[in-house]
Amino acid sequence: MDQNEWYSVYSAALLELNPRKLRTLIHDAETAIFSRIQTISEGPDSNHERETIADALSNLRALQRDVLRYP
């Protein structure tokens, strides 16, 4: 999975208004992100993407908390 693939799934979750679909899209985005984390290297070339991933995961947690009312 490359950066564009996980980011596309993540973006779909951010734009979803239906809570039932949102649950599924958040799960799909998390799966895509964790898959990407396993494939990127720890080298300095991937620092920017790792920062972007951290922000994305934080945003997904905020969606779960604020929209889906997860604790």
N, C-alpha and C positions, 0 to 999 in steps of 0.2 A: 504494500500500500504506500502511495506517495503522499506528499503534503496536500496536493490538490484534492485527493480522494477523501481524506479524513475531514478536511476543511469544508468540503461540499456537504457532507453528512451533518457536520456541526452547524453549518449555516442554516440548513433546513430546520433543525431543531429550534434555532433562535427565532425563526419566522413563523413557526407553527402556533396557531391560536387555539386549536382544539385540544383540551387537556388529555383526552384519551390517546390521541395521536402523539401528543408531546411526550408522554411517558415512553412510548416506543422509540421515538426519535432520539430522546436523550440516551436511552440504552444503546441504540445503534451508534450514536456519536461517541459514547464512552468506549464501546468495543473497538471502533475504528481508531480512536486516539490511542488506546492501550496497545493495539496492534502496531501502530506507527512507532510508539515509544520503543518497542522491542526491536525495530529495524533500524532506527537512527543510531549513529555512532555517538560516542561520548566526546568526540573531538570538537575543537573550536568551531568547525564549519557548521555544526548543528545547534550552536548556542541560541541563535535567533528563533529557530523552530521550537526548541525546548521551552523558551520563554512564551512563545505564542501558544503552545500546548498548555502550559500552566495557566495562562489567562483564560483559555477556552474551558478548561476544567472548572475554574472558579466561576465562570459565567453559567455553566451547566448546573453547578451546585446552587447558584442564586435562583435559577429558574425552578429547580426542584423545591427550594425553600419558599419562594415568593408566589409562584404560580400554582404549584402542585401541593403546597402546604406540608412538605416533608419537614421533619424536625431538624 
